[in-house]
Amino acid sequence: MENFHRRRIDIATCWASNRITVMDSLEKYEDSYAIAEEFREWIVNMGQESSNFSNCVLNFPKNLNKLLDKKIREEN
């Protein structure tokens, strides 16, 4: 189970780093800072409540494909 948690943290770290880089390249520094602060809060809170990791993890909706298909149909 520890590998599962580590992978989720790694994925979140990569996502936040990439998003910050994109915001910086677009010169949207306030957005970049906001992402960095939200990510920092997420990491800090997760460390304080390590016994309840599920409260700190963002999950994709289980029916993500259906939601995406619906959105695509609505746009066409």
C-alpha positions in Angstrom: 0.0 0.0 0.0 2.9 2.3 0.6 3.9 2.2 -3.1 0.4 3.3 -4.0 0.6 6.4 -1.7 4.1 7.2 -3.0 2.9 7.0 -6.7 0.0 9.3 -5.9 2.4 11.8 -4.3 4.8 11.6 -7.3 1.9 12.1 -9.8 0.6 15.1 -7.8 4.1 16.6 -7.6 4.7 16.2 -11.4 1.3 17.7 -12.1 1.9 20.7 -9.8 5.4 21.3 -11.2 4.3 21.1 -14.8 1.3 23.4 -14.1 3.5 26.0 -12.4 6.0 25.9 -15.3 3.2 26.5 -17.8 1.7 29.4 -15.7 5.2 30.9 -15.4 5.8 30.6 -19.2 2.5 32.4 -19.8 3.6 35.0 -17.3 0.6 34.2 -15.1 2.6 34.5 -11.9 -0.4 34.9 -9.5 -1.9 31.7 -10.8 1.5 30.0 -10.5 1.9 31.2 -6.9 -1.6 30.0 -6.1 -0.9 26.5 -7.4 2.3 26.4 -5.4 0.6 27.4 -2.2 -2.3 25.0 -2.7 0.1 22.2 -3.3 2.2 23.2 -0.2 -1.0 23.1 1.9 -1.9 19.7 0.5 1.5 18.3 1.3 1.6 19.8 4.8 -2.0 18.6 5.7 -1.2 15.1 4.3 1.8 14.9 6.6 -0.3 15.8 9.6 -3.0 13.3 8.9 -1.0 10.4 7.5 -3.4 7.9 9.0 -6.3 9.3 6.9 -4.6 9.6 3.5 -7.8 9.3 1.6 -8.9 12.7 2.8 -5.9 14.3 1.2 -6.1 12.6 -2.2 -7.9 14.1 -5.2 -9.8 11.4 -7.1 -11.1 11.5 -10.6 -14.7 10.7 -11.0 -15.3 7.0 -11.7 -17.5 7.9 -14.7 -14.9 10.3 -16.2 -15.3 8.8 -19.7 -19.1 9.4 -19.6 -18.6 13.0 -18.4 -16.0 13.7 -21.1 -18.2 12.1 -23.9 -21.1 14.2 -22.7 -19.1 17.4 -22.8 -17.8 16.6 -26.3 -21.3 16.0 -27.5 -22.5 19.3 -26.0 -19.8 21.3 -27.7 -20.5 19.8 -31.1 
